[in-house]
């Protein structure tokens, strides 16, 4: 008589319950991007769609102004963390500002999925990659959200490893990409206070970083 714990049906069910690995999450994220981009290409022009999506054109203009250090006539309506990252990518790779916008958002989306996998496992990371259509748009058409999320998740991962200075730096950088990231900094500070590190140099450094980067946002 076959033991129920080792029956083919039980083995198959147990196998299905295993969480996706990092490779599966990466492939799922890549497949999501390919399907999204392929759908746009099937019905229109991808570069035109990207340029007219959200604030992409404004970010491109800011990036161009940063690279040429000429801000005449520039209407500032966005935070500049994302354009500075785009300018750095454009300067290093010599690609266009519009291409650097996609490069940063693509890379940040994959980093966010990777950090999500490290933080919460394969099932959460897989759902994170495919669950939200707005996230897909900002990941594969350009937006500051993927960069901000990658920095925030990186800060969470650094906190989990007790690397608070790195966490504070990443969270501080995220505040100049998306201002609501200030709550990530506040959360790190609360954790340090909860652990009774009131006079720690890490707390003082966190406060300085918080004040400095949040001042840049105002």
Helices and strands as residue ranges (DSSP letters): G 4-6, H 8-17, H 22-43, H 46-51, H 56-68, H 81-93, H 97-120, H 122-130, H 133-140, H 145-160, H 164-175, G 179-181, H 182-194, H 201-217
